[in-house]
Amino acid sequence: MHTPPIPSNESTRLDTLRALHILDTPPEERFDRLTRLAKRLFGVPIALVSLVDANRQWFKSCIGLTASETSRDVSFCAHAILDDDILAVPDTLADERFHDNPLVTEAPNIRFYAGCPLTVPNGSRLGTLCLIDVKPRELDDEERELLRDLARMAEQELAAVQLATLDDLTLLSNRRGFSALAQHALNVCKRLDRPASLLFFDLNDFKQINDTFGHAEGDRALKTFADVLRGTLRESDVIGRLGGDEFVVLLSDTDAAATQEVTERLTLHSTSAMRRRNAVTAFASAWARSSTTRRGTVPSPNCCPLPMPRCTATNRRRRRGPRARREYLRWVALRCHWLHTAARGIIARSPL
């Protein structure tokens, strides 16, 4: 077994890695989505986002492997970060560098490895996006390009730590983050000649919720809707919050029929989420109706069955409790609408 050499810029590389404050952090969906996508696209049992520390390689995302780190001495990724190109090992038993590596002779019994270095703007290669299989295989030129694209997406996520491309409230990508990730996803779709769809979501009259119940309640509505998107859409879909009450989703490998199914599923799941709160909502509805005779109401647009109570300085504090929250959640669900539109040359009802 060959112990991996130390890069010439090791001191700078480690300083850059530790400045990200990403080591030993909990799993994040934005990285897990990439490894799940890589696992599915390449048909391998293991896909990793690996970061090479001073004496170990640590996995920011690990699909198909229970370990969270290994020693750097036995790390394949420590070899991969020595060069800008992909390190591909078709058969580890036929490679003198790895044939007696404990990761080859023992679990997880690696027979194939391919790792693309993850490079940050200062040129440091911090780790890899890698594929592992338990049987020998080869990567053709198209698969190599696809792995590079996925690695560039992982690099964008690492850069997001510095560039603040994550929305603090919903933990979705913000406008900048969505633009970067969506562009990479579109490149993959174009290369593979797959369709894609772009969906915009807008919560109508959201300002009225803030004005009536307060901004804290409005924030909870946004987080609830973001949770519905995360729980309903596929792991490979790119989700973002453009700002305010506007959300956007890029559905890769999705034609018009599949897009229609997605919107119907979103509607169903939104309704189901509201049904789980039916007992409290019913009570809130009765409270809202009774408030009509005592305080008066402002009719909601489009005949919304839950009127929005008039907010005054004396009663605003009363309306921020659980009952009021359930009322506005149901009102938000009823007022959501899905808007299909075109962007970046992608038509929601047409393939690329």
C-alpha positions, 0 to 999 in steps of 0.5 A: 500500500502506498501512503498518499503524499502531502500536497505542496500547499498543505498548510494553506489547504488546511487553513482554508478547510478549517476556515469554512467551519464545516468539519464535524458539522451535522449532515446537510440536505444540499450535500446529501442531495448530490450524493444521492443523485450521484449514486442513482445516476452511476448505479454505485452503492456508495457516493461520498463528499469527502474532506481531507483533514490533517490526519483523516478524511471526513465525510460531509455526506455519506450515502451507502456507508456507515462510517463518518471518517477514515484514516488519511493514510488509507484514504483514496481521496488523499491521492485524488486531491494531488491532481486537478483531474479525476482519479479513477481506479477501475480495479483496485486489486490490479493497482499496486497503490491500493491492492493491499489497502485495508479498505480493499481487503476488508469492508467495504471491499472497494474494487472501483473508485472514482473521485473528482477533486473539490477546488475552492477559489484560492486553488486549494483542493479540499476533498472529493466527490467520489464514487465507490463500487464493490466490483470493477468498472470503467468510466467513459468520457461522458460519465467523467464529464457528468462526475465533474458537473456534480463535483462543481455543484458540490464546490458551489455548496462549499462556496455557499458557506462563504457566499451566504447562498442559503436563506436563513429562515427556510434553510433553502437556497436563496436567489444566488444559490438557486441560480448557481445550482440550477445552472449546473443541473440544467447543464447535466440535463442538456448533456443527457438530453433530458427534459426539465421544468421550472415552477414558481410559487407565490403566496397571495396576499401574504402581507395581510398575514403579517399585518394581521398576525405579526411578522413572527407568524408570517415567518412560520407560514414561510417555514411551513411551506418550505417544509412541504416543498422539501418533504414532497419533492425529489432529492434531485430537485433544486429548491429555492426562495427568491425572496419574500413569499416567492419560491422556485423549483427546478425539476430535472428529468421531468416532462409535462405529465410528470410536472402535472403530477408534482403540482397535484402531489404538492396540493395534496400534501399541503391539504394533508398538512392542514388536516393534521391541524383540523381540531384546532383549526375548527376551533379557530374558525368558530372563534373567527366567526364569533369575532365577526359580531363582536369586532367585525371582519375584513372579507378575504379575497376570492371568498376564502372561507376563513375571514381575516379578523381586523387587527387593532392595537388592543387585540393584536396580542390576543391573535398571536396564540395557537388558535390564530396561528392555525387559522392563518395556516389554513388560510395560507394553504387555501390561498396558494397557487402554482404558476408554471412559467418559462425561464432560462430557455426552459418551458415547464411543459416542454422538454429541453 
